[in-house]
């Protein structure tokens, strides 16, 4: 049971739009970087390998390869430093955590895409 005062504070700080970031998705996270009195937005792209927590403290881990070295970064889902999150590709996985990708190299590191019905197929089925 969560205290009502804590719930109101969390609801005020929560991100407006509910993001549907799933494990295995390739995402681009746009992070606000503040340098002195200037600020800029830096993209960080990779594969979501983990989600944990709930409520305002929920986080997700994004892994990418830079100079043949794996780099993982943990982002709070409701952080004000994240300007936006774009889902580039949706991946089909059967695990809650993709830590096994740390040992994979090359093509074995890829995650299968979700098979989706295209709009044309849906229209053809509806026309029948």
Secondary structure, 3 states (H helix, E strand, C coil): CCCHHHHHHHHHHCCCCCCCCCCCCEEEEEEEEEECCEEEEEEEEEEEEEEECCHHHCEEEEEEEECCEEEEEEEECCCCCEEEEEEEECECCCCCCCHHHHCCCHHHHCCCECCCCCHHHHHHHHHC
